[in-house]
Amino acid sequence: MKIKTKFFSDVPINIIIIPVLLIFLLQAFMSMFYNNNLTFYSIHSFHSLAKAEALSSSNFTNFDSNIPGLKEINGFLYPVIISIFIKIVGKYNIIPVLYIISFFVFLLASIIFYKISNHFLSEKHSIWATIIFIISAPVFLSFYSGADIILVNLLFVLNVYFIYFYLPAKKYKFPIIISVLHLFTTWTGIIYGICCLIYIILSINEKKLKEDYEKNISVFLLLFSLLIVFLCGFVFIENLSPSFFEQNDLLNNTTFFVSTFFKDGFLWSKLTPPFFGILFFVSLFCRFNTEFKEKKISFITFVLIITIASFFIEFFAIFSNKTDTLLFISPFFFLLILFGIDGLFYFADLIQVRNSFFSKNNLMILSRIVWKLINIKRCLAC
């Protein structure tokens, strides 16, 4: 069945724009308060801006390769785009302009989140899910980081939108174009783009896969995982000498700590409450189990593919002592929050106690309070 939707139809733009604007003002205020000027918090942001300035000052003939940067964070397409803005507004005005651009990109991402959650969850709960998305620290910190992740986030949410609404109608043009654009961003952005292209190929060949669905999907997931492991190893592991492993945290910890295996990412870590990660997997695995029985290739398959990639990206990030995981894992939070809230509702239905403390409404209120308190604490820490 074809899904038809108009982008701004039934979008409560006033309700969405208020928290987005408040986050923008908060970020600008915090920057001015602690730095006495409008700036960004990450050195990686200025590496990208330095490349953009070098490209602009050379009239787009010299992309200075001597400027430091990390291939998982700093890429090609973002500095090229920023260099155009530097030509227009000048290098001394680029940071305020980037803040304004970030505001509109963040607003667009929030609207897209509402559109998908409104269809995926329900109209009743989608607005609260969107507000949770907006006030989540990993989300707004990445959008106002000034780094390449702004562009990666934008392409990612656009691709999720087109994959969700266009692919069921067999419209492949926009998802393919955006996926290809991913290949010109950072290396982690390239991995996200490859995931999108692979899912598009699966969607196109859905009928062929159904002939021996269980075997085809099992083999695909295995080969896909090996591909992502190879790519992540290339991105994060620069030297496999014995001295490298001696210096790495994996061999220096005598007691098991979850933080050994995950840095700043998406599950048992600093940026996400553990219960939300559990709810995410409850929703994903229950929905994929249904899809597997029905022999379908759908949006759930896409989320599973992105989840596997994000898992390995974050795991392999432990091999880099210089990286900032927030600046490449944050696109996954779009799906984490969407499915986490879906898992919350699934859990509320499962225990079937609508008139008790564990009703849907009470669980939703409780999750919002906990999420908000955690993010306020992290914002103050920033």
C-alpha positions in Angstrom: 0.0 0.0 0.0 1.4 3.4 -0.9 1.9 5.9 1.8 1.0 9.5 0.7 1.9 12.5 2.9 2.3 16.2 2.5 5.3 17.5 4.4 3.7 20.3 6.5 0.2 18.7 6.8 -0.9 18.5 10.4 2.4 19.6 11.8 2.0 21.7 15.0 4.8 24.0 14.0 4.2 26.5 16.9 4.5 23.7 19.5 7.7 22.4 17.8 9.4 25.7 17.2 9.2 26.9 20.8 11.5 24.2 22.4 13.8 24.4 19.3 14.1 28.2 19.8 14.7 27.8 23.5 17.5 25.3 22.9 19.0 27.7 20.4 18.9 30.6 22.9 20.3 28.4 25.6 23.2 27.3 23.4 24.0 30.8 22.4 23.8 32.1 26.0 26.0 29.3 27.3 28.6 30.1 24.7 28.5 33.8 25.3 28.6 33.3 29.1 31.6 31.0 29.2 33.6 32.3 26.2 32.5 35.9 25.9 31.7 35.3 22.2 29.7 32.9 20.1 31.7 29.8 19.4 31.7 26.0 19.3 32.8 23.6 22.0 34.8 21.1 19.9 38.2 21.5 18.3 37.1 19.2 15.5 34.6 21.9 14.5 37.4 24.4 14.0 39.4 21.8 11.9 36.4 21.7 9.5 36.1 25.5 9.5 39.9 25.9 8.9 39.6 23.6 5.8 36.6 25.7 4.6 38.5 28.9 5.1 41.5 27.5 3.2 39.3 26.4 0.4 37.5 29.8 0.2 40.7 31.9 0.4 42.2 29.9 -2.5 39.1 30.4 -4.6 38.2 26.7 -4.2 41.5 25.4 -5.6 43.3 24.3 -2.4 41.7 22.0 0.1 44.4 22.1 2.7 45.3 18.5 3.7 47.8 19.6 6.3 45.0 20.8 8.6 44.5 18.2 11.3 41.3 16.2 11.6 39.8 12.8 12.3 38.3 10.9 9.3 35.4 9.7 11.4 34.5 13.3 12.3 36.0 15.6 9.6 35.1 15.1 6.0 34.9 16.8 2.6 31.4 17.9 1.7 30.7 20.0 4.8 33.8 22.3 4.5 33.0 22.7 0.8 29.5 24.0 1.6 30.8 26.2 4.5 33.5 27.7 2.2 30.6 29.0 0.0 29.1 30.7 3.0 32.5 32.1 4.0 32.7 33.7 0.5 29.3 35.3 1.0 29.5 36.5 4.6 33.2 36.5 5.4 35.2 34.3 7.7 34.6 36.5 10.8 30.8 36.2 10.4 30.6 32.4 9.7 30.0 31.2 13.3 26.8 33.3 13.8 25.6 32.2 10.4 26.3 28.6 11.3 24.3 29.0 14.5 21.3 30.3 12.4 21.8 27.5 9.8 21.9 24.9 12.7 18.7 26.3 14.1 16.8 25.7 10.8 18.4 22.3 10.3 17.4 21.3 13.8 13.9 22.6 13.2 13.6 20.6 10.0 14.9 17.5 11.8 12.3 18.0 14.6 9.5 18.4 12.1 10.6 15.2 10.3 10.7 13.4 13.6 7.2 14.5 14.3 6.0 13.4 10.9 7.4 9.9 11.3 6.4 9.5 14.9 2.9 10.7 14.1 2.5 7.9 11.7 4.7 5.3 13.5 3.3 5.9 17.0 0.1 7.9 17.2 -1.0 11.5 16.9 -1.7 11.5 20.7 1.9 10.6 21.6 3.9 12.0 18.7 4.2 15.6 20.1 5.6 14.3 23.4 8.0 12.0 21.5 9.2 15.0 19.5 9.8 17.2 22.5 11.9 14.4 24.0 13.8 14.3 20.8 14.4 18.0 20.9 15.6 18.3 24.5 17.9 15.2 24.3 21.4 16.4 24.9 23.1 14.2 22.3 20.7 15.6 19.7 20.9 19.4 20.2 24.6 19.3 21.2 25.4 17.7 17.8 23.3 20.1 15.9 25.0 23.1 17.5 28.5 21.6 17.4 29.6 23.4 14.3 31.1 20.2 13.0 30.4 17.9 10.0 27.8 16.0 12.0 25.4 18.9 11.2 25.4 17.8 7.6 25.5 14.1 8.4 22.5 14.6 10.7 20.6 16.5 8.0 21.2 13.9 5.3 20.3 11.1 7.8 17.0 12.5 8.8 16.1 13.3 5.2 16.9 9.8 4.2 14.8 8.3 7.1 11.9 10.5 5.9 12.2 9.4 2.3 12.8 5.8 3.2 9.8 5.7 5.5 7.3 7.5 3.2 8.7 7.0 -0.3 10.1 3.5 -0.5 6.7 1.8 0.2 5.5 3.7 -2.9 8.5 2.4 -4.9 10.0 5.8 -5.2 13.7 5.4 -5.0 15.2 8.6 -6.5 15.5 10.8 -3.4 16.7 8.1 -1.1 19.4 7.1 -3.6 20.5 10.7 -4.1 20.8 11.4 -0.4 22.6 8.1 0.2 25.1 9.0 -2.4 25.6 12.4 -0.8 26.4 10.6 2.4 29.4 9.1 0.6 31.0 12.6 0.4 30.8 13.3 4.1 32.8 11.8 7.0 33.8 8.1 7.1 31.1 7.3 9.6 28.7 9.3 7.4 29.8 7.0 4.5 28.9 3.9 6.6 25.4 5.4 7.2 25.1 6.0 3.5 26.1 2.5 2.6 23.5 1.2 5.1 20.8 3.2 3.3 21.9 2.0 -0.1 22.0 -1.6 1.0 18.5 -1.3 2.4 17.3 0.3 -0.9 18.7 -2.7 -2.8 17.0 -5.1 -0.4 13.7 -3.2 -0.9 14.0 -3.4 -4.6 14.7 -7.1 -4.5 12.1 -7.9 -1.8 10.2 -10.5 -4.0 13.4 -12.4 -4.7 14.4 -12.5 -1.1 11.0 -14.0 -0.1 11.8 -17.2 -2.1 14.0 -18.4 0.8 13.5 -15.6 3.2 15.0 -17.0 6.4 18.2 -18.1 4.8 18.6 -15.0 2.7 18.1 -12.6 5.6 20.4 -14.6 7.9 23.2 -14.7 5.3 22.7 -11.0 4.6 22.9 -10.0 8.2 26.1 -12.0 8.6 27.8 -10.6 5.5 26.6 -7.1 6.4 28.0 -7.3 9.9 31.4 -8.4 8.5 31.4 -5.5 6.0 30.7 -3.0 8.8 33.4 -4.6 11.0 35.9 -4.2 8.2 34.9 -0.6 7.6 35.0 0.3 11.3 38.3 -1.3 11.7 39.7 0.7 8.8 38.3 4.0 10.3 39.3 3.5 13.9 42.3 1.1 14.0 45.3 2.8 12.6 48.0 0.4 13.9 47.7 -3.2 14.9 51.1 -3.5 16.5 51.4 -5.1 20.0 52.2 -1.7 21.5 48.9 -0.4 20.2 47.0 -3.1 22.2 49.1 -2.6 25.2 48.1 1.1 25.3 44.4 0.4 24.7 41.9 0.2 27.5 40.7 -3.2 26.6 43.9 -4.9 28.0 44.4 -2.4 30.9 41.1 -3.1 32.7 41.2 -6.1 35.1 37.6 -5.7 36.0 34.7 -5.6 33.6 33.2 -2.2 33.0 30.6 -1.5 30.4 32.4 1.8 29.7 35.3 -0.3 28.5 33.3 -1.4 25.5 31.3 1.8 24.9 32.5 5.4 25.0 29.9 8.2 24.6 27.3 6.3 22.5 23.8 5.0 22.6 23.2 2.2 25.2 24.9 1.6 28.6 26.7 4.9 28.4 26.9 8.5 29.5 24.5 9.9 27.0 21.5 7.6 27.3 19.6 6.3 30.4 19.9 2.5 30.4 16.2 1.9 30.6 15.7 3.8 27.3 18.1 1.5 25.6 16.2 -1.5 26.9 12.9 -0.1 25.6 14.5 0.5 22.2 15.5 -3.1 21.8 12.1 -4.3 23.1 10.5 -2.4 20.3 13.0 -3.3 17.6 13.2 -7.1 18.3 9.4 -7.5 18.8 8.7 -5.7 15.6 11.5 -7.5 13.7 10.2 -10.8 15.0 6.8 -10.1 13.5 8.4 -8.9 10.2 10.6 -12.0 10.1 7.5 -14.3 10.4 5.7 -12.3 7.7 8.7 -12.4 5.4 8.8 -8.7 4.9 11.5 -6.1 4.1 10.3 -2.8 5.6 11.3 0.2 7.7 12.0 -2.2 10.6 14.7 -3.9 8.5 16.3 -0.5 7.8 16.4 0.3 11.6 18.0 -3.1 12.3 20.7 -2.4 9.7 21.4 1.1 11.1 21.5 -0.4 14.7 24.0 -3.0 13.7 26.2 -0.3 12.1 25.9 2.0 15.0 26.8 -0.8 17.5 30.0 -1.5 15.6 30.8 2.1 15.1 30.6 2.8 18.8 32.4 -0.4 19.8 35.4 0.3 17.5 35.5 3.9 18.7 37.3 2.6 21.8 40.4 2.0 19.6 40.7 5.8 19.1 41.9 7.9 22.0 41.3 11.2 20.3 37.7 10.8 18.9 34.5 12.4 20.2 31.8 9.8 19.8 29.0 12.3 20.0 30.2 13.8 16.7 29.3 10.7 14.7 26.9 8.5 16.7 24.2 11.1 17.3 22.3 10.4 14.0 21.3 7.1 15.6 19.4 9.0 18.3 16.7 9.8 15.8 15.8 6.1 15.7 16.7 5.3 19.3 14.2 7.8 20.7 11.5 6.8 18.2 11.7 3.1 19.0 12.5 3.7 22.7 9.1 5.5 23.1 7.4 2.8 21.0 8.9 0.2 23.4 7.6 2.2 26.3 4.1 1.9 25.0 4.6 -1.8 24.1 5.7 -2.5 27.7 2.6 -0.6 29.0 0.3 -2.8 26.9 2.2 -5.9 27.8 1.7 -5.6 31.6 -2.0 -4.6 30.9 -2.5 -2.4 34.0 -4.0 0.7 32.4 -5.6 1.9 35.6 -2.6 1.5 37.8 0.6 3.4 38.3 2.1 1.6 35.3 -0.4 2.9 32.8 0.7 4.4 29.5 0.2 8.0 30.6 2.0 7.6 33.9 4.9 5.8 32.2 5.1 8.5 29.6 5.1 11.3 32.3 7.7 9.4 34.3 10.0 8.9 31.3 9.7 12.6 30.4 10.6 13.7 34.0 13.6 11.3 34.2 14.8 12.3 30.7 14.5 16.0 31.4 16.3 15.8 34.7 19.2 13.8 33.1 19.5 16.3 30.3 19.4 19.3 32.6 22.2 17.8 34.6 24.3 17.2 31.5 23.7 20.6 30.1 24.9 22.1 33.4 27.9 19.9 33.2 28.6 21.1 29.7 
